[in-house]
Amino acid sequence: MWVWLPMAEQYFSQLKPNTTDIRKIAGGLFVSRAMIIGPIAAFIAFVLDLTLVPLLLPAIQSQFGLSVADLAWVFNSYGAAVALGVLFCACFGDTLNIRRIFGWGVALFATGALVSATAQNYETIIAGRLLQGFGSGIFSPLVPIYLTRASPDTPGRALILWGSIAGYIAALAPLLYGHLLGDHSWRIAFVVMATVAASAWVLLIRSQVSQEPEASTSGKRNYWEIFRSRDLLITFAYVFCTYGSITYYLFRLPVWLSENEIGASSIGLFLSVAWLTFSGISTLLRDMVDRHYIHRIMLVAPLFMAIAVLLLFNHQSFLIVGLSSVLIGAGLACSNAPSTQLILRFAPEGLTAVSASLDITFARLGGIATVSTLAWLDGGYANLAICVLCVLAVVFAHGVSHSHADTG
């Protein structure tokens, strides 16, 4: 009997759940979710800054007694620092560990937001804005890379989730701030940004137990490989044209409506309609961008944009303007995730972060070039130029579509 007791004990012990295995499974589930939720939370903080800061500028001006020129630096210092951060990411994002670089960027952003929230003078808030901008420039190009690595089987769905959440935040944050916090200090908005970014940083730190390979530091990177990739260059050209068209619309919409004596609340409503449409369409496309539909989606996007611009500047009906906002939001949704996914797919080995940074660069260059060129043109000529850009985008999307179909 005593001989069989150890054997029976061993047998029944095998029927008990192995707590070590359960902890490993639970930890793995947490890590996989953290690797998706963390980057999205960081980008939410980035979007909050993008959408809320313009609303905060009058209160900041009143707080510190700033001139319009001084106030412009509160806004522009962030943009200049973003450009420097993107350059840093392009140079070091592929040679250093992606998670480490991403964490540095999020930590800088959170620190800068906290500095801005507690600033007691003009110089301090400028310093906070510089830290925020440099941090967001470092981590924002890495968000799609992080998400596609965290969800290798369905990268497009992760990108759509990222884009749709960002769109909802962009649409709702100004409305919620004006309704809930409009009578309170502007500092609360920066505290919220710092809190969201800090939460993202904690999630990223907790996900470090995952087995992500370190970026290779051996060997030299050949940046010319980017220019040798026909598909990558064509996709960059597509991004330049589509984001140029979208940026011009978003710039021209409030100016045109103001000239027609439309109030700020209505302008904000039309912008919210565009962002909500972007988020809604992005959600609907979440299962389609990982299939062959990606090419058709990219072809449709410029057509939506061209129709939106033609409708906006040829009619003054609220219904027509609302329809144009819906179309521009749909165009952004159909161009954003598909182009980003193809850029990451076409990126040469070891140059993923550089390619993602160039994606942002071409988008910004397209917007700057289009707005600066067309801002002073008559509406008819500007509409024609946008239509030409959209036709070029269709041509580029068609070229990428055929090339990608040939390669599988």
C-alpha positions as CSV (number, residue, x, y, z in Angstrom):
1,M,0.0,0.0,0.0
2,W,2.7,2.4,1.0
3,V,4.4,1.7,-2.3
4,W,1.4,2.8,-4.3
5,L,0.8,6.0,-2.3
6,P,3.6,8.0,-3.9
7,M,2.5,6.8,-7.4
8,A,-1.1,7.8,-6.7
9,E,0.0,11.2,-5.4
10,Q,2.0,11.8,-8.5
11,Y,-0.9,10.8,-10.7
12,F,-3.4,13.0,-9.0
13,S,-1.0,15.9,-8.9
14,Q,-0.9,15.8,-12.7
15,L,-4.6,16.4,-12.7
16,K,-4.3,19.6,-10.8
17,P,-3.8,22.8,-12.8
18,N,-0.3,23.9,-13.1
19,T,-0.2,27.3,-11.6
20,T,3.1,28.1,-13.3
21,D,1.6,27.4,-16.7
22,I,-1.5,29.4,-15.9
23,R,0.6,32.4,-14.9
24,K,2.7,32.1,-18.1
25,I,-0.5,32.0,-20.2
26,A,-2.0,34.9,-18.4
27,G,1.2,36.8,-18.6
28,G,1.4,36.1,-22.3
29,L,-2.1,37.4,-22.9
30,F,-1.3,40.5,-20.9
31,V,1.8,41.1,-22.9
32,S,0.2,40.6,-26.3
33,R,-2.6,43.0,-25.3
34,A,-0.2,45.5,-23.8
35,M,1.9,45.5,-27.0
36,I,-1.2,46.7,-28.8
37,I,-2.9,48.9,-26.2
38,G,0.4,50.7,-25.2
39,P,1.2,52.1,-28.6
40,I,-2.5,53.1,-29.2
41,A,-2.6,54.8,-25.8
42,A,0.6,56.7,-26.7
43,F,-0.9,57.8,-30.0
44,I,-4.1,58.9,-28.2
45,A,-2.0,61.3,-26.2
46,F,-0.4,62.5,-29.4
47,V,-3.9,63.1,-30.9
48,L,-5.1,64.9,-27.8
49,D,-2.2,67.4,-28.2
50,L,-3.0,67.8,-31.9
51,T,-6.7,68.5,-31.3
52,L,-6.8,70.3,-27.9
53,V,-3.8,72.7,-28.0
54,P,-5.4,75.0,-30.6
55,L,-8.4,75.4,-28.2
56,L,-6.0,76.1,-25.3
57,L,-4.1,78.9,-26.9
58,P,-6.4,81.8,-26.0
59,A,-6.3,80.8,-22.3
60,I,-2.5,80.4,-22.4
61,Q,-2.3,83.8,-24.0
62,S,-4.4,85.4,-21.3
63,Q,-2.5,83.5,-18.5
64,F,0.9,84.8,-19.5
65,G,0.0,88.1,-21.3
66,L,1.5,86.9,-24.6
67,S,1.5,88.7,-27.9
68,V,0.3,86.9,-31.0
69,A,3.9,86.4,-32.1
70,D,4.8,84.8,-28.7
71,L,1.7,82.6,-28.9
72,A,2.7,81.4,-32.3
73,W,5.9,80.0,-30.8
74,V,3.9,78.0,-28.3
75,F,2.2,76.3,-31.2
76,N,5.2,76.2,-33.7
77,S,7.8,75.0,-31.2
78,Y,6.0,71.7,-31.0
79,G,5.9,71.2,-34.7
80,A,9.6,72.1,-35.1
81,A,10.5,69.6,-32.3
82,V,8.4,66.9,-34.0
83,A,10.4,67.3,-37.1
84,L,13.6,66.8,-35.1
85,G,12.2,63.8,-33.3
86,V,11.2,62.1,-36.6
87,L,14.7,62.7,-37.9
88,F,16.1,61.1,-34.7
89,C,13.8,58.1,-35.2
90,A,14.8,57.7,-38.8
91,C,18.5,57.7,-37.9
92,F,18.3,55.3,-34.9
93,G,15.0,53.5,-35.0
94,D,16.4,50.6,-36.9
95,T,19.8,50.4,-35.2
96,L,18.5,50.4,-31.6
97,N,15.8,48.4,-29.9
98,I,12.4,49.6,-31.2
99,R,10.8,49.3,-27.8
100,R,13.5,51.2,-26.1
101,I,13.3,54.1,-28.6
102,F,9.5,54.1,-28.4
103,G,9.7,54.2,-24.6
104,W,12.1,57.1,-24.7
105,G,9.7,59.1,-26.9
106,V,6.7,58.4,-24.8
107,A,8.5,59.3,-21.6
108,L,9.7,62.6,-23.1
109,F,6.2,63.4,-24.3
110,A,4.7,62.7,-20.8
111,T,7.4,64.8,-19.1
112,G,6.9,67.7,-21.5
113,A,3.1,67.6,-21.0
114,L,3.7,67.7,-17.2
115,V,6.2,70.6,-17.6
116,S,3.6,72.5,-19.7
117,A,0.8,71.8,-17.1
118,T,2.9,73.2,-14.3
119,A,4.6,76.1,-16.2
120,Q,4.6,79.5,-14.4
121,N,6.1,81.5,-17.3
122,Y,6.4,81.7,-21.0
123,E,9.9,80.1,-21.2
124,T,8.9,77.0,-19.2
125,I,5.9,76.3,-21.4
126,I,8.0,76.6,-24.5
127,A,10.5,74.1,-22.9
128,G,7.6,71.7,-22.2
129,R,6.3,72.0,-25.8
130,L,9.7,71.3,-27.1
131,L,10.0,68.1,-25.0
132,Q,6.5,67.0,-26.0
133,G,7.2,67.6,-29.7
134,F,10.5,65.8,-29.7
135,G,9.1,62.9,-27.9
136,S,6.1,62.5,-30.2
137,G,8.4,62.8,-33.2
138,I,10.3,59.9,-31.9
139,F,7.5,57.5,-31.1
140,S,4.8,58.4,-33.6
141,P,6.6,56.9,-36.7
142,L,7.1,53.6,-34.7
143,V,3.4,53.1,-33.8
144,P,2.5,51.2,-37.0
145,I,5.7,49.2,-36.7
146,Y,4.9,48.2,-33.2
147,L,1.3,47.3,-34.0
148,T,2.2,45.2,-37.1
149,R,4.8,43.3,-35.1
150,A,2.4,42.7,-32.2
151,S,-0.2,41.4,-34.7
152,P,1.7,39.7,-37.5
153,D,-1.2,37.6,-38.7
154,T,-3.6,40.5,-39.2
155,P,-1.5,43.7,-39.4
156,G,-4.1,45.6,-41.3
157,R,-6.7,45.1,-38.7
158,A,-4.3,46.4,-36.0
159,L,-3.6,49.5,-38.1
160,I,-7.3,50.0,-38.7
161,L,-8.0,49.8,-34.9
162,W,-5.3,52.4,-34.4
163,G,-6.6,54.7,-37.0
164,S,-10.2,54.5,-36.1
165,I,-9.5,55.1,-32.4
166,A,-7.4,58.1,-33.2
167,G,-10.2,59.4,-35.4
168,Y,-12.8,59.1,-32.7
169,I,-10.5,60.9,-30.2
170,A,-9.7,63.7,-32.8
171,A,-13.5,64.2,-33.4
172,L,-14.7,64.0,-29.8
173,A,-11.9,65.5,-27.7
174,P,-12.5,69.2,-28.6
175,L,-16.3,68.8,-28.1
176,L,-15.8,67.1,-24.7
177,Y,-13.2,69.6,-23.6
178,G,-15.4,72.6,-24.5
179,H,-18.4,71.1,-22.8
180,L,-16.8,69.7,-19.6
181,L,-13.6,71.7,-19.0
182,G,-14.2,75.0,-20.9
183,D,-14.6,76.9,-17.6
184,H,-11.6,75.4,-15.9
185,S,-7.8,75.8,-16.3
186,W,-6.1,74.9,-19.5
187,R,-3.6,73.0,-17.4
188,I,-6.1,70.1,-17.0
189,A,-5.7,69.3,-20.6
190,F,-2.0,68.9,-20.3
191,V,-2.4,66.8,-17.2
192,V,-4.7,64.5,-19.1
193,M,-2.1,64.2,-21.9
194,A,0.7,63.4,-19.4
195,T,-1.5,60.8,-17.6
196,V,-2.4,59.0,-20.9
197,A,1.2,59.0,-22.0
198,A,2.4,57.8,-18.6
199,S,-0.1,54.9,-18.7
200,A,1.2,54.0,-22.2
201,W,4.7,54.0,-20.9
202,V,3.8,51.6,-18.0
203,L,2.1,49.2,-20.5
204,L,5.2,49.3,-22.6
205,I,7.5,48.5,-19.7
206,R,5.3,45.6,-18.6
207,S,5.4,44.2,-22.1
208,Q,9.2,43.9,-22.1
209,V,9.0,40.3,-21.0
210,S,7.9,39.4,-24.6
211,Q,10.4,37.9,-26.9
212,E,11.0,40.7,-29.4
213,P,14.4,40.4,-31.1
214,E,16.8,43.2,-30.6
215,A,17.5,45.4,-33.6
216,S,20.7,44.4,-35.3
217,T,23.5,46.8,-34.8
218,S,26.0,44.9,-37.0
219,G,26.6,45.9,-40.5
220,K,25.9,49.2,-42.3
221,R,22.5,50.1,-43.5
222,N,22.2,50.9,-47.2
223,Y,19.8,53.7,-47.5
224,W,19.9,53.5,-51.3
225,E,17.8,50.4,-51.0
226,I,14.8,52.6,-50.3
227,F,15.3,54.5,-53.6
228,R,15.7,51.2,-55.4
229,S,12.3,49.9,-54.3
230,R,9.9,51.0,-57.0
231,D,6.9,50.0,-55.0
232,L,8.0,52.0,-52.0
233,L,8.6,55.1,-54.0
234,I,5.3,54.8,-55.7
235,T,3.5,54.5,-52.4
236,F,5.4,57.6,-51.0
237,A,4.1,59.5,-54.1
238,Y,0.6,58.2,-53.4
239,V,0.9,59.5,-49.8
240,F,2.2,62.9,-51.0
241,C,-0.8,63.4,-53.3
242,T,-3.6,62.1,-51.0
243,Y,-2.4,63.9,-47.9
244,G,-1.8,67.0,-49.9
245,S,-5.4,66.9,-51.0
246,I,-6.7,66.2,-47.5
247,T,-4.6,68.8,-45.8
248,Y,-5.8,71.5,-48.3
249,Y,-9.4,70.6,-47.6
250,L,-8.9,70.8,-43.8
251,F,-7.1,74.1,-44.2
252,R,-9.5,75.6,-46.7
253,L,-12.8,74.4,-45.0
254,P,-12.7,76.8,-42.0
255,V,-11.4,79.7,-44.0
256,W,-14.1,79.3,-46.7
257,L,-16.9,78.9,-44.2
258,S,-15.7,81.9,-42.2
259,E,-15.7,84.0,-45.4
260,N,-19.4,82.9,-45.8
261,E,-20.1,84.0,-42.2
262,I,-20.5,80.5,-40.8
263,G,-19.9,80.4,-37.1
264,A,-17.1,78.5,-35.3
265,S,-19.5,76.0,-33.7
266,S,-20.7,74.9,-37.2
267,I,-17.1,74.7,-38.5
268,G,-16.2,72.5,-35.6
269,L,-19.3,70.3,-36.3
270,F,-18.2,69.8,-39.9
271,L,-14.7,68.9,-38.8
272,S,-16.1,66.5,-36.3
273,V,-18.2,64.9,-39.1
274,A,-15.1,64.3,-41.1
275,W,-13.2,62.7,-38.3
276,L,-16.1,60.6,-37.2
277,T,-16.6,59.4,-40.8
278,F,-12.9,58.5,-40.9
279,S,-13.2,56.5,-37.7
280,G,-16.4,54.8,-38.8
281,I,-15.2,53.8,-42.3
282,S,-11.9,52.7,-40.8
283,T,-13.8,50.3,-38.5
284,L,-15.8,48.9,-41.4
285,L,-12.5,48.3,-43.3
286,R,-10.8,46.5,-40.5
287,D,-11.3,43.0,-42.1
288,M,-10.6,44.1,-45.7
289,V,-7.2,45.7,-45.6
290,D,-5.5,42.3,-45.0
291,R,-7.0,41.0,-48.3
292,H,-6.8,41.9,-51.9
293,Y,-9.4,44.6,-51.3
294,I,-6.5,46.8,-50.2
295,H,-5.8,47.8,-53.8
296,R,-9.5,48.8,-54.6
297,I,-9.6,50.7,-51.3
298,M,-6.6,52.8,-52.3
299,L,-8.0,53.5,-55.8
300,V,-11.3,54.7,-54.3
301,A,-9.7,57.1,-51.8
302,P,-8.6,59.9,-54.3
303,L,-12.0,59.8,-56.0
304,F,-13.7,60.6,-52.6
305,M,-11.3,63.4,-52.0
306,A,-11.8,65.0,-55.5
307,I,-15.6,64.9,-55.2
308,A,-15.4,66.4,-51.6
309,V,-13.4,69.4,-52.8
310,L,-15.6,70.0,-55.8
311,L,-18.7,69.9,-53.7
312,L,-17.3,72.1,-51.0
313,F,-16.3,75.1,-53.1
314,N,-19.2,75.1,-55.5
315,H,-22.2,74.9,-53.1
316,Q,-23.1,76.7,-49.9
317,S,-25.8,74.4,-48.6
318,F,-25.2,72.9,-45.2
319,L,-26.2,69.5,-46.5
320,I,-23.7,69.7,-49.3
321,V,-20.9,70.8,-47.0
322,G,-21.8,68.0,-44.6
323,L,-21.7,65.5,-47.5
324,S,-18.2,66.8,-48.5
325,S,-17.0,66.3,-44.9
326,V,-18.3,62.7,-45.0
327,L,-16.4,62.1,-48.3
328,I,-13.1,63.6,-47.2
329,G,-13.3,61.5,-44.0
330,A,-14.0,58.4,-46.1
331,G,-11.1,59.3,-48.4
332,L,-8.7,59.6,-45.4
333,A,-9.9,56.3,-44.1
334,C,-9.3,54.5,-47.4
335,S,-5.8,55.9,-47.9
336,N,-4.4,55.9,-44.3
337,A,-4.1,52.3,-43.2
338,P,-3.6,50.7,-46.7
339,S,-0.7,53.0,-47.6
340,T,1.0,52.6,-44.2
341,Q,0.6,48.8,-44.5
342,L,2.2,48.7,-47.9
343,I,5.1,51.0,-46.9
344,L,5.9,48.7,-44.0
345,R,5.6,45.7,-46.4
346,F,7.8,47.2,-49.0
347,A,10.4,48.6,-46.6
348,P,13.9,47.1,-47.1
349,E,15.2,44.9,-44.4
350,G,16.7,46.9,-41.5
351,L,15.1,50.1,-42.8
352,T,11.5,49.8,-41.4
353,A,11.8,52.8,-39.0
354,V,13.3,55.0,-41.8
355,S,10.5,54.0,-44.2
356,A,7.8,54.8,-41.5
357,S,9.5,58.1,-40.8
358,L,9.5,58.9,-44.6
359,D,5.8,58.1,-44.7
360,I,5.2,60.9,-42.2
361,T,7.6,63.1,-44.0
362,F,6.0,62.7,-47.4
363,A,2.5,63.3,-45.9
364,R,3.7,66.5,-44.3
365,L,5.5,67.6,-47.4
366,G,2.4,67.0,-49.5
367,G,0.3,69.1,-47.1
368,I,2.8,71.9,-46.9
369,A,3.4,72.0,-50.7
370,T,-0.3,71.9,-51.5
371,V,-1.5,74.5,-49.0
372,S,1.4,76.9,-49.7
373,T,0.8,76.6,-53.5
374,L,-3.0,76.7,-53.6
375,A,-3.8,79.0,-50.7
376,W,-3.7,82.2,-52.9
377,L,-5.2,80.7,-56.0
378,D,-8.8,81.3,-57.2
379,G,-11.2,78.5,-56.1
380,G,-11.6,77.2,-59.6
381,Y,-7.9,76.8,-60.2
382,A,-7.4,75.3,-56.8
383,N,-10.1,72.7,-57.5
384,L,-8.5,71.8,-60.8
385,A,-5.1,71.3,-59.1
386,I,-6.6,69.1,-56.4
387,C,-8.3,67.0,-59.1
388,V,-4.9,66.6,-60.9
389,L,-3.4,65.5,-57.6
390,C,-6.2,63.0,-57.1
391,V,-5.8,61.6,-60.7
392,L,-2.0,61.2,-60.0
393,A,-2.9,59.3,-56.8
394,V,-5.1,57.0,-58.7
395,V,-2.3,56.3,-61.2
396,F,0.1,55.6,-58.3
397,A,-2.3,53.3,-56.6
398,H,-2.9,51.5,-59.8
399,G,0.9,51.0,-60.2
400,V,1.3,49.7,-56.7
401,S,-1.7,47.4,-57.1
402,H,-0.3,45.7,-60.2
403,S,3.2,45.5,-58.8
404,H,1.9,44.0,-55.5
405,A,-0.4,41.6,-57.3
406,D,2.5,40.3,-59.3
407,T,4.5,39.6,-56.1
408,G,1.7,37.9,-54.3
